């Protein structure tokens, strides 16, 4: 009986210590999220999340004002049913080469299962979300980007959540930059609200001043279109 009690004590102590370590690590990551980070590497691997509708057009506009030669390799990800976004990404990459912004091909194009299709019921989306999360985990293990750029498509949620968990686990620190769509004037999109409330995004940008007043941790950058 005494040996059983000792085993139970050590098991409970081990669980308590493990939980405490996880909580401390989580609080540490939350504290560092949003803080400036010194990056010595001249180039950063970047995951660029594309979305149907106007999301990809806005992302292309955003990328056009960035120093794209700083981001290499670049991984473009779109939903499995969204071929148009990847075509636009191909055109954008070709323009970088034509304009001598970059030298050689340093981009890869991938697709991921969608968490929820437009009009899909929330009940059936539970299964598709689990599938998308498993696929996102496999992609993030493969890519392990230093930077994640996204602007609202639902596809970004499982990728950003896994990137955040990688921080907590000490696997890779991926700085997440989220730019809310210009279409969001008075309130955040569901994707933006989740990343803002859960403090997953390292830097959160909005394009309307009233949004910045409503969500004070966001940065107002003006209209990017």
Secondary structure, 3 states (H helix, E strand, C coil): CHHHHHHHHHHHHHHHHHHHHHHHHHHHHHHHCCCCCCCCCCCEEEEEECCCCHHHHHHHHHHHCCCHHHEEEEEEEEECCCHHHHHHHHHHHHHHHHCCCCCCCCEEEEEECCCCCCCCCHHHHHHHHHHHHHHHHHHHHHHCCCEEEECCCCHHHHHHHHHHHHHHHCCCCCEEEEECCCCCCCCCCHHHHHHHHCCCCCEEEECCHHHHHHCCCCEECCCCC
